[in-house]
Amino acid sequence: MIIRKTEILFGPVFILALLFIMPLIFSNDYFFSFRQTLSDFDVTDLGITVSREDSQILADPNIVIVNLDEQSNSNLIKALDKIILFKPKVIGVNKTVVSSNNIKEDSLLTDIIKRFKNIVFASTLSSFNPKYGEHESINRGMFPISKYSKTGYRNLFFGKDKTINTLRTFHPKTSIMGVKEKAFTVKIAEIFDKSKVDYLFSRDHDEEIIYYHGHFNKYCNIDFRELMKDEFDPDFFNGKIVLIGKLLFMEKFNYLEDMYYTPISENSQGRGFPDMYETEIHANILTMITQEKYYYQIPEWIVYIIAFFITYINFILFFWISERFPMWYEVISNITFLIESIGILILTINLYNKTFIHINLTPVLFTVAMTIIIFEAYKDSLLPFVRKFYSKIFRRGSK
């Protein structure tokens, strides 16, 4: 009986060892494309757009997006000068503003910053150091901004390529050469409602999974030209978060460098055009913070324990079937694989969308897929060696 338990136990251990060895195997340059695809795969992407009814998601009433496609300093000054008249709670400018070498424009912008204190400008991190996982420099823009206003970094990806990766997470804060810096959206939310940011930091996560509320149509939005013509309700901006940045919803794909792949893309796995502008993503992050819609992330070690137990149960089942009903082994093993795979997909998607629990069961899917192959190879080839090894041990122990 001891030998029997050991025989069954050895198979799952072998598969789990393979899970840890796989990254080393695929680190070779020959597997670069496969590695990129696998690293960007998340089971939740397969059903996030299916299980969420778009018509049931209401627009966030606290956020207004102002589309400023021509982001010259003169247009920005006009937009700010107009918006502050209607008493927004906070304005976020999704641009690292540098001097235009026009003394009059720089003076006008400085005057606006002094008049309205609740403006947050986007800074830009650069020189990412993969060894330490942080950036080494930051551009806060022209001097009056860093002196009289607030800034937060706009960077969304840390050490990843936006042209091939899906944006699922963001960093609420980071360290630049030992100095703590908060994200652009965090600085905005801090002015809007500090208690929301206190709760965010109490979670103590280096990364947060972004809750995607929706595209630009889930937010109040207005174009710069409409703004200048006063084509809006006087209460449109009152007490709101106002985001100024590129939106270009009428001319999609004109500025691909400002767009990202997101999990709510209708073609997230097919890799067509990226689906969301940076300003829209910042709006989604703000919705997540202000509405406290966070995902609880299941630790990776729990996933590996789940993978082990499912594999162990499968090995017991396959051993029993192969000895008692050998003619039915192929049919039952394949049906088991199908049921477990579908069950894992449904469970992952429902936990993610309905209970805000994110569990990456990709390793479990891998072990389920590999169980049949490994079991057959193990039973026909490796098991005789295991039995021979243990029989020698028991014979020595009996002498």
N, C-alpha and C positions, 0 to 999 in steps of 0.2 A: 504493500500500500504506500510505503514511503517512496519507493521508486516511482510509483504511478503519479503521485503528487508532484514529484520533481520533474517528471517528464512533461506534465502539463504546464508547470510553472516556467520552464525554460523557454518556451515559445514566446509568451508575452514579453519576457525580459529581452529576448533577442530583437523583437520588433521595436521596443522602446529604445534599445541601444542604437538601432538603425535610425531612429528619429534624431538622435543627437549627432550621429555620424554624417547624416545627409548634408548639413551645411558645409562640412569639410569637403565632401565629394563634389558638390556643385559650386565650390569656390573657384574651380578652374575656369579660365576664360572661355572655354568651349561651351559652357553652360550659361553664358552671360544673359542671353535673351530669356531663357527659361527661368533663371534666377530672378530677373526683373519682374516677370509676369507673376511668379509665385509669391514674391515678397509683397506685391501690391494686391494680392487676392484677399478678400474678406467675404465670408459666407453671407454676412448681413446685406451686402450689396445686391444679392440675388433677389431679395424680396422687399426691400425698403420702399420702393415706389409702388409696389403692388398692394401691400397691406395698409398703406396710408391713403385715405380718401382725400384728394386735394380739395374738394369742395367743402370739407368739414374743417379745414385749417383756415382760421380767420386771420386777416391782416393784423400785424402788430400795431396797436394804436399809438405806441410811445415813440416810434421811430419814423423819421421822414428822410428820404434820400433825395438830394438835389444833384441832378446830372449836370456835371461841368466837364464836357468833353474837351473843350479848348481851355486847358488849365494854365492860361497865362496869369501872371500876378494881377494884371489889371482886371480881368474877369473875376478873379477870386475876391479882390477888394470890393467890386460892385456887389457880388453875391453876399459877402459878409455884412456889408453896410446896410443892405436891404433886410437881411434875415434878422439881425439883432434888434430891429425896430419892433418885431413881433414877439419879443421876449421868450426865446427858447430857453430850456434849462441848460443845455450844453451843446456846443457845436464841435463836430469832429471833422478836420480837414485831412482827407486821405491823400496827402501829398507832402513830400519833403520840400518845403519852400526855400529856395535860395534867392539871393539878391538878383534883381534884373538889371543892376547897374544904372537904375533910374532913380535918382535921389527923391523925386516927388512921389513915385510909387512906393518906395521903401518907407518914406515918411508917413504916407497915408495908411499903410498896413500897420505900422507901429502904433499909430494913433488909434486904430480900431482895436488892436490888442489891449491897449491901455484902457479903452472905454468898456470893453466887455471881457471880463477876466476868464469866463468859462469857455475858452476855446482850446481844444487839444489838436496839435499838429502832429502829423506822422513823421517819425524819424526812420532812418534806414540803417539796418545792421549790415556789416560787410566783413570780409575776411573770415569765413567760417573755418574753425579749426576742428577737424574730425576727431583728433586725438583727445581733446578735452570736451568736445561736444558743445562748443560755444563760439560766438563771434568775437573778434578781437578789436573791432572799431565800430563807431556809430556816427552817423551824420544827422545832426539835429536841425539843420537848415541855417538860415541867416541869424545873425547874432541877436536881434531884438526878440526873436521867437524864444530862444533859449533863456533870455533874460526876463521877459515879461509874461511868457505864456508857459503852457505845459506841453510835453511831448511824450509819445509812446511809440515803440517800434511797430512798424506795419508788417514786418516779415511774417509769413505764414508757414513756410517750409524751413526746416533746419536740416541742412545737409542732404536734401533730396531734390531730385529733378522734377520740376512741375510739368514738364512735357510728357512724362511717362507715369507719374505717380498720382494717385487720387488723394485729395486733401481730406483727411478724416479727423485730424487732431490739431490743436493749437497750444502754444506755450504761454501761459498767463504771465510768466516772468522769466527772466534769464539773467545771466551774469556776464558782463563785459569787462574783462580784465579785472575781475574781483569786485566790480561795482554792480549792484542789483538794478535792473531796469524792468519796468512794467510794460506790458503790451499796450498798443494804441487803444484797443477796445476796453481794456481794464481801466485805463486812465479816464476814459469817457464815462464808463459805468460808475466809477468812484465818485464823480461829480454828481451824476444823476441820483444815485442811491448808494451811499457808502456801505450800508449794511449788507447789500448784495455781494459786494467785493470781499467783505470780511468773511462771508460764508464761503465764497469761492476759495479763498486762501486757507480757510479752516479745513478744507478737504485735503490740502497738502499734496496735490498731484503736480508733478512736473509737466505733464501733458493732460489735456482734457479732450475727450471725444466730442466733436462739435455736434450739437443738436441742430440739424438743418430744418428751419421753419419753412423755407421755400425760396423761390426766386423773387425777382423785383416786384412781381404782382402781389406778393404777400406783405408789401410795405407801401405806405403812402409815398408817392414819388412825384417829382416835378422837374421839368427841364429848365435850364438856366434862362432860356428865351422866354418861357412862360413866367418865370420869376420876375424878369425885368418888365414885363407887361402887366404885372399885378393880377395875373389870371389865377387867383386862389382866394380861399376864404381867409379873412383876417385872423381867425383862430387856428389856422393850419399849423403854425409853428409854436404856438403858445405852450410853454412847459414841456416841450418835447426834446428828444435827442435828434439833432439834425446832422446827417452825414453828407459831406460834400465830396464828390469824386466822380470818376468815370462810370457811367452806366451803359449808355449807348444801346438801349434796348430796341431802338428803331433801326439800328445799323449793326446788327450782330455780326461778329467775326471780323470787324474792321481792325480791332486791336487785340489780336490773339495773345500778345505778350502780357496782357493784363487779365487773362482768363485762366481758370483752373478747372480740372476735372473734379467733380464731387460725387458722393454716393447717390444723390438724388437725380443724377443725369439719367435720361431715358436710355442712354446707350453707354453706360459706365464701363461695361466690359468689352464692348465692340470697338471702343476707341475711335469715335468720330471726332467731331469738334469738341473742345472743352465747353462747359455749359454755364459757368458762372463767373462774373466779374469780381475783382478783389473787393470793391466797395460793398457788393451784395453779401459776400462772405463775412465781412466785418459786421454787417447788419444782423446776420444770422447768429454770430457769436454774441452780440449784444442782447439779442432775444434770449439766448440761452442763459446769460448771466442775470438779466433783469427778471426773468420768469423762473429762474432756478431749475431749469430742465437739464439735469446732469445724468450721465450714465454711470452705473456702478460697474467697475471693471473687475471681472473674476481673475484672480492671479493665475499665472501660467502654470505654476506647480500643481494647482488643482486640476487643470486640464489634463496634465500628464497622468495624474492619479486616475481620472475618469477613463483615459485611454487604456491604462493598464487593466482596470477591472473589466471593461468591455471586452478587451482582447482575451483576458483570462476566461471569462464566461464563454466566449466563442470557441476557445480551444477545448474546453470541457464538452461543449455541445458537439463539436466536430469529432472529437475522440469517440464520444458515445455513439454518434450516428455511424461513423466509419466502421465500428466494430459490430454494432447491432443491426444496422440497416445499410450495408455498403452500397446496395443498388440505388438507394435514395440520397446518397451523400451529395452528389453534384447538384441535384435539384434543390435540396434543403439549404445547402451552403449558399447558393446564389440567391435564393429567396431571402435568406437571413441578411445577406449583404444589402439587398435592395431595400428591405424594410428599415434596417438600421440607418442607412444613408439618408433616406427620405425623412425618417424620424428626427435625425440630427439637424437637417436643414430646417424643418418646420419648427423645432424647438428653439434653434438659434434665432431665427427670424422673429418668432413671437415674443421671446424674451427681450429682444432688442427693441421692438416697436411698441410692445404693450406694457412692459414692466421696467423698461429702461435699464436692463441688465445686459451688458456686453460680455459675451464669452466667446473667445476665438476657438471654435471646435475644429479648426482645420487639421491639427494633429490627430484628432480622434477620427476624422474622416479618412485620413491617410492610413491609420492603423486598421480601420475596418476594411479598407480596400486591399491592404496588404495581407490581412489575416489568412485568407484562403490560399494565396500563393505561398506564403511562408509556412503555413500548416502542412501543405502537401510536400513541400521540399523538406521540411523538418521531419515529418513522419516517415518519408521514404528514404531519406539520405542521412540526416543528422541523428535521428533517434537511435539507430543501432549503435552508434558510437557512445551516446549517453548511457544506454543500457550496459554496454560492455565496460564502461568506466566505473559505473556504480557496482556492477557485479564483482569486479576486482576488489573494490573497497570492502564490500560485505564479506567476501571470501577471506580477505586478510583479517577482518575483525573477528571472524568466527574461529580462527586458528588460535 
